């Protein structure tokens, strides 16, 4: 599953919802949380029934970012389920237990609707959550993890500088990969989406670390993320040459071989195969 770009769209904005399917994002995140004023939250929830099929009409996965407050979150989740969302962004996840409570709440609704369980993308947004990242990643509903850099920095009384965010974001990334889950984000904040060069640099750095994609707070970031989290033509050509040489070497009974000036063995062959998988 390719989720290179996940575009946030305010759940109460008919204007943004109407255009969301045209943006080229691999996923649309209908937001009921930070981009919606408190007095608009129930209206945004009610719009999901029409908004989810509308934003997903070109085949993009549709997530709903539910509210963190328990009195809103469960009803947000049920509304997303009934409207046909693929999954939920679960903000301020602090422990796997809270995800289990949400999953239990949804279970009856999903069985009643004869639908697949909603996938969870857990958002870790405080220092304690970062330290619990691997146990959160182990939850069976968790598709992937992402770190909320701005909230994390605020909670720590810090500035969201690259040197502040790098370590916690890498810890969350390692936890996701250790459990075979997807990992989203960049190692810096992406609040300044207008600095395209910095955004592209951050996305390419994250891709080189093995991140799978990142969220976009503006449509202009979608193309940048799609390109950064896709293998380049040069990398694809290299991967094909490695796999072809590996197949030829296997016929001769060799697991390691020389390709150009470099020795190639099992981990390099596996890396090449994974690159080719991303082109599908």
Backbone torsions as a table, in degrees:
resi	resn	phi	psi	omega
1	UNK	NA	123.6	179.1
2	UNK	-96.7	118.8	175.6
3	UNK	-130.0	71.1	-177.2
4	UNK	-77.0	-36.4	-175.8
5	UNK	-131.0	128.3	179.9
6	UNK	-125.2	104.1	-170.5
7	UNK	-91.9	121.3	174.8
8	UNK	-73.3	135.9	175.4
9	UNK	-134.9	124.4	178.0
10	UNK	-57.7	129.3	-174.3
11	UNK	-69.8	-10.6	-179.7
12	UNK	-107.7	6.3	-175.4
13	UNK	-102.5	102.6	179.8
14	UNK	-62.4	-33.4	-178.8
15	UNK	-65.4	-45.8	179.9
16	UNK	-72.6	-36.6	178.9
17	UNK	-62.9	-40.1	-177.1
18	UNK	-62.7	-29.6	-176.3
19	UNK	-101.2	-8.7	-169.9
20	UNK	-58.4	-37.8	-176.4
21	UNK	-70.1	-13.0	-178.5
22	UNK	-92.4	-3.1	-169.8
23	UNK	-83.6	-12.4	178.1
24	UNK	84.0	10.2	-179.3
25	UNK	-76.1	145.7	175.7
26	UNK	-69.7	-26.1	178.8
27	UNK	-147.2	147.8	173.9
28	UNK	-111.5	134.5	177.9
29	UNK	-112.9	103.0	176.1
30	UNK	-76.0	117.3	-171.0
31	UNK	-95.9	124.5	173.4
32	UNK	-106.1	-1.4	-172.2
33	UNK	-100.7	-104.1	-165.9
34	UNK	-64.4	-29.4	-176.5
35	UNK	-89.0	5.1	-178.2
36	UNK	-119.9	126.2	178.4
37	UNK	-64.2	151.1	-177.6
38	UNK	-52.6	-40.1	-177.3
39	UNK	-74.5	-9.2	-179.7
40	UNK	-104.2	-4.4	-171.6
41	UNK	-63.8	-42.1	179.7
42	UNK	-68.1	-35.4	176.5
43	UNK	-64.4	-44.3	179.3
44	UNK	-61.9	-41.0	178.2
45	UNK	-61.5	-43.7	-178.7
46	UNK	-64.3	-28.1	-179.2
47	UNK	-73.9	-13.8	-175.0
48	UNK	-58.2	-35.3	-176.4
49	UNK	-58.0	-36.0	177.0
50	UNK	-94.6	-33.1	-173.9
51	UNK	-69.7	-39.0	-175.5
52	UNK	-62.9	-51.9	176.6
53	UNK	-64.0	-29.7	-179.2
54	UNK	-67.5	-47.4	-175.5
55	UNK	-77.4	-18.5	-179.3
56	UNK	-98.6	11.7	-171.0
57	UNK	-69.1	-18.7	177.4
58	UNK	-97.5	11.3	174.2
59	UNK	100.0	-2.2	177.8
60	UNK	-70.3	146.1	175.3
61	UNK	-67.9	144.3	-179.2
62	UNK	-117.6	120.5	174.1
63	UNK	-109.7	158.6	172.3
64	UNK	-123.1	125.8	172.5
65	UNK	-86.5	109.8	-179.7
66	UNK	-80.4	168.1	176.6
67	UNK	-78.1	155.3	-179.5
68	UNK	-80.2	-29.4	-177.4
69	UNK	-65.1	127.6	-176.9
70	UNK	-54.6	-35.6	-177.4
71	UNK	-69.8	-17.6	176.5
72	UNK	-105.8	-35.7	-169.3
73	UNK	-60.5	-46.1	-174.8
74	UNK	-66.0	-41.3	179.2
75	UNK	-71.5	-33.5	172.8
76	UNK	-59.1	-45.5	-177.1
77	UNK	-64.1	-42.5	179.0
78	UNK	-64.5	-41.2	178.4
79	UNK	-63.0	-40.9	177.9
80	UNK	-64.0	-39.7	178.5
81	UNK	-63.0	-48.7	-178.5
82	UNK	-63.8	-31.0	-177.5
83	UNK	-84.5	-7.6	174.5
84	UNK	96.2	23.9	177.7
85	UNK	-63.7	152.4	175.4
86	UNK	-79.2	-34.9	-177.3
87	UNK	-166.6	179.6	-179.5
88	UNK	-121.9	140.0	162.0
89	UNK	-87.3	121.2	-177.3
90	UNK	-106.6	100.8	-174.9
91	UNK	-73.7	155.4	174.4
92	UNK	52.8	38.9	174.4
93	UNK	-68.6	125.5	-177.5
94	UNK	-115.0	-18.5	-178.8
95	UNK	-160.3	157.1	-179.8
96	UNK	-64.5	-27.7	-178.6
97	UNK	-60.4	-37.6	179.8
98	UNK	-67.0	-32.7	176.2
99	UNK	-68.9	-37.2	178.0
100	UNK	-64.3	-39.9	177.9
101	UNK	-62.2	-42.5	179.3
102	UNK	-66.9	-40.9	178.8
103	UNK	-62.7	-42.0	178.5
104	UNK	-63.0	-38.5	179.4
105	UNK	-64.2	-35.8	-177.4
106	UNK	-82.6	-22.9	-169.6
107	UNK	-54.3	-48.4	-178.6
108	UNK	-64.6	-39.4	179.9
109	UNK	-64.7	-40.2	-180.0
110	UNK	-68.0	-42.1	178.8
111	UNK	-66.0	-38.2	178.4
112	UNK	-63.3	-36.3	179.8
113	UNK	-90.0	0.7	-179.9
114	UNK	50.3	48.2	-178.6
115	UNK	-121.5	162.1	177.0
116	UNK	-66.8	149.6	177.9
117	UNK	-60.8	143.4	175.6
118	UNK	-65.3	138.0	174.2
119	UNK	-82.5	148.2	177.9
120	UNK	-111.1	131.9	163.9
121	UNK	-106.6	109.9	-174.9
122	UNK	-83.9	127.7	179.2
123	UNK	-100.7	117.2	-178.6
124	UNK	-99.9	117.6	-167.2
125	UNK	-131.2	15.9	173.1
126	UNK	-147.7	166.8	-173.9
127	UNK	-61.4	-39.7	179.2
128	UNK	-62.6	-39.7	179.5
129	UNK	-64.4	-39.2	178.3
130	UNK	-58.9	-40.7	-179.4
131	UNK	-72.7	-15.8	177.4
132	UNK	-103.0	12.1	-169.4
133	UNK	-57.4	-42.2	-175.3
134	UNK	-69.5	-38.4	178.1
135	UNK	-67.0	-34.2	175.8
136	UNK	-66.3	-43.0	-179.1
137	UNK	-62.5	-27.5	-178.0
138	UNK	-71.9	-18.1	-177.3
139	UNK	-58.3	135.0	-172.2
140	UNK	-63.3	-25.4	-179.8
141	UNK	-84.2	-14.9	-174.0
142	UNK	-73.3	119.1	175.1
143	UNK	-86.1	-34.0	-178.4
144	UNK	-168.8	172.3	179.7
145	UNK	-122.4	152.5	169.3
146	UNK	-148.5	150.8	-178.1
147	UNK	-103.1	129.7	175.2
148	UNK	-84.8	93.6	-172.1
149	UNK	-61.8	-43.2	-177.7
150	UNK	-65.2	-46.1	178.9
151	UNK	-65.5	-39.9	-179.9
152	UNK	-61.0	-48.2	179.9
153	UNK	-62.4	-42.8	179.4
154	UNK	-61.1	-44.4	-179.6
155	UNK	-63.4	-30.0	179.9
156	UNK	-88.1	-3.3	-175.5
157	UNK	70.4	28.9	-175.5
158	UNK	-114.5	168.8	171.5
159	UNK	-91.6	144.6	-177.6
160	UNK	-78.0	57.1	179.9
161	UNK	-84.6	154.3	-179.9
162	UNK	-53.1	-41.0	-177.9
163	UNK	-70.8	-21.5	176.3
164	UNK	-80.0	-41.3	-173.1
165	UNK	-85.0	-22.5	-171.5
166	UNK	-58.3	-51.6	-176.5
167	UNK	-63.3	-53.6	-180.0
168	UNK	-61.2	-36.0	179.2
169	UNK	-67.5	-37.9	177.3
170	UNK	-69.2	-35.1	177.3
171	UNK	-63.0	-43.4	177.9
172	UNK	-65.9	-41.0	177.6
173	UNK	-60.2	-46.4	179.2
174	UNK	-62.9	-38.8	178.8
175	UNK	-62.9	-43.5	178.8
176	UNK	-61.9	-47.5	-177.3
177	UNK	-67.8	-33.8	178.7
178	UNK	-62.4	-28.7	-179.6
179	UNK	-102.5	11.2	177.2
180	UNK	70.8	27.3	-179.1
181	UNK	-106.8	166.1	178.0
182	UNK	-75.6	156.1	-178.9
183	UNK	-134.6	130.1	-174.5
184	UNK	-124.3	147.1	174.4
185	UNK	127.4	179.1	172.5
186	UNK	-121.9	169.9	-177.9
187	UNK	-86.7	5.0	175.9
188	UNK	-128.0	177.0	172.1
189	UNK	-79.2	149.4	177.1
190	UNK	-114.6	23.5	-178.7
191	UNK	-63.0	-34.7	178.5
192	UNK	-89.8	77.0	-175.8
193	UNK	-72.4	-13.7	-177.8
194	UNK	-77.6	-17.3	176.7
195	UNK	-85.0	84.2	-172.6
196	UNK	-62.0	-39.9	-178.5
197	UNK	-63.5	-44.0	179.5
198	UNK	-66.5	-37.0	179.9
199	UNK	-66.2	-43.5	178.7
200	UNK	-64.3	-41.3	178.8
201	UNK	-62.2	-43.5	180.0
202	UNK	-65.1	-40.7	-179.3
203	UNK	-66.6	-42.0	-179.9
204	UNK	-68.3	-36.0	175.7
205	UNK	-63.0	-45.6	179.4
206	UNK	-61.9	-41.2	178.4
207	UNK	-61.2	-39.3	-179.7
208	UNK	-67.3	-23.4	176.4
209	UNK	-85.3	-6.6	178.4
210	UNK	99.0	7.8	173.5
211	UNK	-64.0	150.0	-174.1
212	UNK	-93.1	-21.9	-178.1
213	UNK	176.0	-172.4	-179.4
214	UNK	-154.0	158.7	177.1
215	UNK	-78.7	156.1	179.6
216	UNK	-126.2	127.0	177.7
217	UNK	-95.4	-0.7	176.9
218	UNK	-147.8	143.2	-178.8
219	UNK	-56.5	-27.0	-178.6
220	UNK	-65.4	-18.3	-179.4
221	UNK	-83.9	-14.2	-174.1
222	UNK	-60.9	-50.5	-178.4
223	UNK	-62.5	-35.8	178.7
224	UNK	-63.1	-46.1	-179.2
225	UNK	-67.8	-42.4	-180.0
226	UNK	-59.8	-40.2	179.4
227	UNK	-72.0	-44.2	-175.3
228	UNK	-66.1	-34.8	-176.8
229	UNK	-98.3	16.1	171.3
230	UNK	-112.0	142.2	178.3
231	UNK	-66.4	141.6	178.6
232	UNK	-69.9	163.9	177.5
233	UNK	-58.8	-38.6	179.8
234	UNK	-65.2	-41.1	-179.6
235	UNK	-68.7	-38.5	178.0
236	UNK	-64.6	-42.4	178.8
237	UNK	-62.2	-42.6	177.3
238	UNK	-60.9	-44.8	-178.1
239	UNK	-62.7	-40.9	179.0
240	UNK	-63.5	-41.2	-179.1
241	UNK	-65.8	-36.9	178.7
242	UNK	-66.5	-46.8	-178.0
243	UNK	-65.1	-42.5	178.7
244	UNK	-63.3	-42.4	178.8
245	UNK	-66.5	-35.5	179.0
246	UNK	-66.0	-40.6	178.7
247	UNK	-64.0	-40.1	178.4
248	UNK	-67.4	-39.9	-180.0
249	UNK	-67.2	-36.2	-179.9
250	UNK	-62.8	-36.9	177.9
251	UNK	-61.0	-32.7	179.9
252	UNK	-88.8	2.7	178.4
253	UNK	80.2	23.1	-179.1
254	UNK	-113.6	129.9	177.4
255	UNK	-92.5	-19.7	178.6
256	UNK	-125.9	147.3	-177.0
257	UNK	-159.1	168.0	177.8
258	UNK	-99.9	132.1	176.9
259	UNK	-127.5	110.4	-172.4
260	UNK	66.3	-125.6	180.0
261	UNK	-100.4	11.5	-172.6
262	UNK	-122.9	140.4	172.5
263	UNK	-80.7	137.8	-178.2
264	UNK	-121.4	132.1	175.0
265	UNK	-139.3	-164.1	-168.0
266	UNK	-53.5	-51.6	-177.0
267	UNK	-63.5	-33.0	178.9
268	UNK	-70.9	-38.7	177.4
269	UNK	-63.8	-42.9	179.1
270	UNK	-63.7	-39.5	177.6
271	UNK	-61.6	-42.0	179.4
272	UNK	-62.7	-42.3	179.8
273	UNK	-63.8	-38.4	179.7
274	UNK	-67.4	-35.6	176.6
275	UNK	-61.9	-44.3	-179.6
276	UNK	-66.1	-32.6	176.9
277	UNK	-62.0	-30.6	-178.9
278	UNK	-75.1	-9.7	179.4
279	UNK	-89.1	-8.4	-177.7
280	UNK	-80.6	NA	NA
